[in-house]
């Protein structure tokens, strides 16, 4: 029997008709065409070309509203800072700044200046960087209204010399991690020592450095990991419990910033984060302390609000594998290759030709340039548009021009 005949296939009549796991009100097929909001993604690809990032701003704003609502129902005074490293597209940042629903979380001086250039006020910016250089400290000293969180004794000492008397935050390391499905690569703290934040055994030294320079420690900040969902909320409770060991030693504390890490479903079977339960976990840990709570969502706001449009360049069997090439490589969305967080491929206009099982690859000359392996989907033809979902976060912002394949357009949808 020829190898091709061993590949799993279904006929058109056998094609699954139930709704896919990722479908929702604003991402669904209408009359056989995939739409994001009111945008026909296949028609958009035909007009602007591929590859292209597309992000729907109203969904980002809607999710900001959901976060505020969850905090309010839990009785928590709060702030939200959007983590712009997830997607720093100027048109998106400008739109968000105009809503006044969130500030900006930045991790470098250039990100701070970029946020300001897009309309975020200096006092609405939270800075938490790492391995700060003297030049970084100089910029932070000039940005006197930015809320700065220092993640090392060295940085605390140098900022203290540059700006004695300033209110500052400490990035702490709670020594407990959290991440999507227990993925170690997504955890910023845990069993092994990491570069992120000051551990409890050095807190006394940090307090003494602050005292020497007249600094007031008014915040703690921690970010224990990325992509957590409901199943990880018990871990979040442990992270928060460990953070109290720091908070309870800081009498001037006004704000606890729990960082980001809120995730979105990536695979069938993932359950979306229950925001009321999430806020309840936070309230259980900190309501008695009477401090303002802050959060820095990135992925949660933008990842499932955006997609990456690509085109099929070839379909060809190699040994027993049916390869499906795209005109978009892993350099345009690195999380699938780096962190095993898939961007599921979906045809913009599925053909009524049954399904096949494909290994989807990009156009970059690297072995890890794969979008999916052995993935069953409606059989496409060369030139068809494939939509890679969950590409709104850490795709555009992390892209590279490796092999000079980084030329791509950003499209903002406003409905």
C-alpha positions in Angstrom: 0.0 0.0 0.0 1.4 3.5 -0.9 2.5 5.5 2.1 0.0 8.3 1.3 -2.8 5.8 1.6 -1.8 5.2 5.3 -2.4 8.8 6.3 -5.6 9.3 8.3 -8.2 11.0 6.3 -11.9 11.6 6.4 -14.3 12.2 3.6 -16.2 15.5 3.2 -19.3 13.8 4.6 -17.5 12.7 7.6 -16.0 16.1 8.5 -16.7 17.1 12.1 -19.6 19.5 12.2 -19.6 20.4 16.0 -18.2 23.7 17.0 -14.4 23.8 17.5 -13.2 24.4 21.1 -11.9 27.9 20.3 -15.1 29.2 18.9 -16.8 32.1 20.6 -19.2 34.9 19.8 -16.5 37.1 18.2 -14.4 34.3 16.6 -16.5 31.9 14.6 -17.5 30.8 11.1 -20.3 32.7 9.5 -21.6 31.1 6.3 -18.4 29.1 6.0 -16.0 32.1 6.5 -14.0 32.7 9.7 -14.7 36.1 11.3 -13.1 38.0 14.1 -15.6 40.5 15.4 -17.2 41.7 12.1 -14.1 41.1 10.0 -14.0 38.4 7.4 -10.4 37.2 7.9 -10.1 35.6 4.5 -11.3 38.7 2.8 -8.9 40.8 4.9 -6.0 38.5 3.9 -6.8 39.0 0.2 -6.7 42.8 0.6 -3.7 43.3 2.9 -1.7 40.2 2.1 0.0 37.7 4.3 1.6 37.3 6.8 -0.3 39.8 8.9 -1.1 40.2 12.5 -4.7 41.2 13.3 -5.9 42.2 16.8 -9.4 43.2 17.8 -9.3 46.1 20.2 -12.9 45.8 21.5 -12.2 42.4 22.9 -9.1 43.7 24.8 -11.2 46.5 26.3 -14.0 44.0 27.1 -11.6 41.8 29.0 -10.3 44.8 30.9 -13.8 45.4 32.0 -14.2 41.8 33.1 -11.1 42.1 35.3 -12.3 45.4 36.9 -15.7 43.7 37.6 -14.1 40.7 39.3 -12.0 42.9 41.5 -15.0 45.0 42.4 -17.2 42.0 43.3 -14.4 40.7 45.5 -14.3 44.1 47.3 -10.7 44.8 46.3 -9.3 48.3 45.7 -7.1 47.8 42.7 -5.1 49.0 39.7 -4.6 47.2 36.3 -1.4 47.7 34.3 -1.4 46.3 30.8 2.0 44.4 30.2 3.0 46.0 27.0 5.7 43.4 26.3 2.8 41.2 25.3 2.0 43.4 22.4 3.4 46.9 22.0 1.8 47.8 18.7 1.5 51.6 18.8 -2.1 51.7 17.5 -3.2 49.2 20.2 -1.4 51.1 23.0 -2.8 54.4 21.9 -6.3 52.9 21.8 -5.9 51.5 25.3 -4.4 54.7 26.7 -7.4 56.6 25.5 -9.8 54.3 27.4 -8.2 55.1 30.8 -9.1 51.6 32.0 -5.5 50.6 32.7 -2.0 51.8 33.1 1.1 50.3 31.4 3.4 47.7 32.8 6.9 48.2 31.3 10.2 46.4 31.8 12.7 48.7 30.2 13.3 52.4 29.9 12.5 52.3 26.2 9.2 50.6 26.9 8.4 53.4 29.4 9.1 56.0 26.8 7.2 54.1 24.2 4.2 53.9 26.5 4.3 57.6 27.1 4.6 58.3 23.4 1.3 56.3 23.0 -0.6 58.3 25.5 0.0 56.7 28.9 0.6 59.2 31.6 3.9 58.9 33.6 2.0 58.2 36.8 0.1 55.4 35.2 3.2 53.4 34.3 4.6 50.6 36.4 8.3 49.7 35.8 9.7 46.4 36.8 13.0 45.6 35.0 15.9 43.4 35.6 19.7 43.7 35.3 19.5 47.5 35.2 22.5 49.4 33.8 23.7 52.8 35.0 22.0 54.2 31.9 18.7 52.6 32.9 18.9 54.1 36.4 19.6 57.6 34.8 16.3 57.3 32.8 14.3 56.1 35.8 15.7 59.0 37.9 14.3 61.4 35.3 10.9 59.7 35.2 10.2 60.6 38.7 6.4 59.8 38.6 6.8 56.3 37.2 6.2 53.6 39.8 9.5 51.8 40.0 10.0 48.3 41.4 13.6 47.2 42.0 14.4 43.5 41.6 17.9 43.5 43.2 19.8 45.0 46.1 22.2 46.6 43.7 19.5 48.4 41.7 17.8 49.5 44.9 21.1 51.0 46.2 21.9 52.8 42.9 18.4 54.3 42.6 18.6 55.3 46.2 21.8 57.3 45.5 20.2 58.9 42.4 16.8 59.7 44.0 17.0 59.7 47.8 13.6 59.9 49.4 11.7 58.4 46.5 8.8 55.9 47.0 9.8 52.6 45.5 8.6 49.0 45.2 10.5 45.8 45.7 10.2 42.9 43.3 10.3 39.9 45.5 10.7 36.2 44.7 8.2 34.1 46.6 10.1 31.0 45.8 6.9 29.3 44.5 6.2 29.1 40.8 3.1 28.9 38.7 2.5 28.2 35.0 0.3 26.8 32.3 -0.2 23.1 32.9 2.8 22.9 35.2 5.2 24.0 32.4 8.6 24.6 34.1 9.7 27.0 31.3 6.9 29.4 32.2 7.7 29.6 35.9 9.6 32.6 37.2 10.2 31.3 40.7 10.2 27.9 42.3 12.7 25.2 43.4 15.7 26.6 41.6 17.1 30.1 42.1 16.0 32.5 39.4 17.1 36.0 38.5 13.7 37.5 39.3 13.4 39.4 42.5 14.7 39.5 46.0 14.3 36.4 48.2 13.1 36.5 51.7 16.5 35.9 53.2 17.8 39.2 51.7 14.7 41.3 52.6 16.4 42.7 55.7 19.3 44.0 53.6 16.8 45.6 51.2 15.1 47.4 54.1 18.4 48.6 55.4 19.5 50.0 52.0 16.2 51.8 51.7 16.6 53.3 55.2 20.1 54.5 54.3 18.8 56.5 51.3 15.5 57.6 52.8 13.5 55.4 50.3 10.0 54.4 51.3 9.1 50.8 50.3 5.4 51.2 49.5 4.9 48.3 47.1 5.9 44.7 46.7 5.8 43.1 43.2 6.0 39.5 42.2 5.4 37.5 39.0 5.6 33.8 39.6 4.8 32.5 36.2 2.7 32.6 33.0 -0.4 31.2 31.6 -2.2 29.9 34.6 -5.8 28.8 34.5 -8.4 27.5 37.0 -6.5 24.3 37.6 -3.5 26.3 38.8 -5.3 28.6 41.3 -4.2 26.5 44.3 -0.6 27.3 43.3 -1.6 31.0 43.1 -2.9 30.7 46.7 0.5 29.4 47.7 2.3 32.2 45.9 0.2 34.8 47.7 0.7 33.1 51.1 4.5 33.3 50.6 4.3 36.9 49.6 2.6 37.8 52.9 5.9 36.9 54.6 7.4 39.9 52.8 4.4 42.2 53.1 4.1 41.7 56.9 7.7 43.1 57.3 7.0 46.3 55.4 5.0 48.8 57.6 4.7 51.5 54.8 3.2 49.0 52.3 0.4 50.5 50.2 0.2 48.3 47.2 0.7 44.6 46.4 1.3 44.0 42.7 0.8 40.3 41.8 2.2 40.8 38.3 0.7 39.0 35.3 0.5 35.3 34.4 -3.3 35.0 33.8 -3.7 32.6 30.9 -6.1 31.7 28.1 -7.1 28.3 26.8 -4.6 26.9 24.2 -5.9 23.4 23.6 -9.2 21.6 23.6 -9.9 20.7 27.2 -8.5 23.9 28.6 -11.0 25.8 30.7 -11.0 29.6 30.8 -10.0 31.3 34.0 -12.9 31.9 36.3 -12.2 35.5 37.2 -14.5 35.6 40.3 -12.7 32.5 41.7 -9.3 34.1 40.9 -10.2 37.4 42.6 -11.5 35.4 45.6 -8.1 33.7 46.0 -6.5 37.2 46.1 -9.1 38.5 48.5 -8.6 35.6 50.8 -4.8 36.4 51.0 -4.9 40.2 51.3 -8.3 41.6 52.3 -7.3 41.9 56.0 -4.2 43.9 55.1 -6.1 46.8 53.6 -3.7 47.5 50.7 -4.4 48.2 47.0 -4.0 45.2 44.7 -2.4 45.6 41.3 -2.2 43.2 38.4 -0.3 43.3 35.1 -2.1 41.1 32.6 -0.7 40.7 29.1 -1.6 37.4 27.5 -5.0 37.4 29.2 -5.9 40.7 27.4 -4.4 40.3 24.0 -3.5 36.7 23.2 -6.9 35.4 22.1 -7.8 38.9 20.8 -5.4 38.5 17.9 -4.5 36.1 15.1 -1.8 35.7 12.6 -2.8 35.4 8.9 -0.7 33.2 6.7 -1.0 31.5 3.3 -0.4 27.9 2.2 2.7 27.8 0.1 2.8 24.0 -0.6 1.4 20.7 0.4 3.8 17.8 -0.1 4.4 14.4 1.4 7.9 13.5 2.7 8.1 9.8 3.8 4.8 9.3 5.7 4.3 12.9 6.6 2.1 15.3 4.8 3.8 18.7 5.0 1.8 21.9 4.7 4.0 25.0 4.2 3.0 28.5 5.3 4.4 31.9 4.4 4.9 32.6 8.1 7.7 31.2 10.2 8.2 30.6 13.9 10.1 34.0 14.0 6.7 35.7 13.8 5.2 33.9 16.9 7.9 32.2 19.0 5.8 30.8 21.9 4.8 27.6 20.1 8.5 26.7 19.5 9.9 28.1 22.7 7.2 27.3 25.3 4.9 24.7 23.7 2.0 27.1 23.7 0.4 26.4 20.4 -1.3 28.8 17.9 -3.9 26.5 16.5 -4.1 26.6 12.7 -7.6 27.2 11.3 -8.6 27.7 7.6 -10.2 31.0 6.9 -12.5 29.4 4.5 -12.6 25.6 4.9 -13.1 23.6 1.7 -15.6 20.9 1.5 -13.0 18.3 0.7 -12.7 16.2 3.9 -9.8 16.4 6.3 -6.2 15.5 6.4 -3.4 15.2 9.0 -0.6 17.7 8.4 2.6 18.9 9.8 2.5 22.7 9.4 5.8 24.4 8.9 7.0 27.9 8.2 9.4 29.6 5.8 12.4 29.9 8.0 15.4 27.6 7.6 15.4 26.2 11.1 14.4 22.7 12.1 12.1 24.0 14.9 10.1 26.0 12.5 6.9 24.0 13.0 3.4 25.2 13.9 1.9 21.8 14.5 2.7 18.2 13.9 0.2 15.5 12.7 -2.6 18.1 13.0 -6.0 17.1 11.6 -7.7 19.9 9.7 -9.9 20.5 6.6 -7.9 19.8 3.5 -6.7 23.1 2.0 -5.1 24.1 -1.3 -2.1 26.2 -2.1 -2.9 29.9 -1.7 -5.6 29.3 1.0 -5.5 31.5 4.1 -4.7 29.8 7.4 -5.4 31.7 10.6 -3.2 31.0 13.5 -5.3 31.8 16.6 -4.0 33.0 20.0 -1.3 35.1 18.2 -2.3 38.4 19.8 0.3 38.1 22.7 4.1 37.6 22.5 4.0 37.2 18.7 4.3 40.7 17.2 6.4 41.9 20.2 8.9 39.0 20.0 9.2 38.7 16.3 12.6 38.7 14.6 13.8 39.2 11.1 15.7 35.9 11.1 16.3 34.9 7.5 14.9 38.3 6.7 11.4 36.9 7.0 10.2 39.5 9.5 8.4 41.8 7.2 4.8 41.8 8.4 1.9 44.2 8.8 -0.1 44.9 12.0 -3.9 45.4 11.6 -6.0 46.9 14.4 -9.7 46.1 14.3 -12.1 48.5 15.9 -15.4 46.9 14.7 
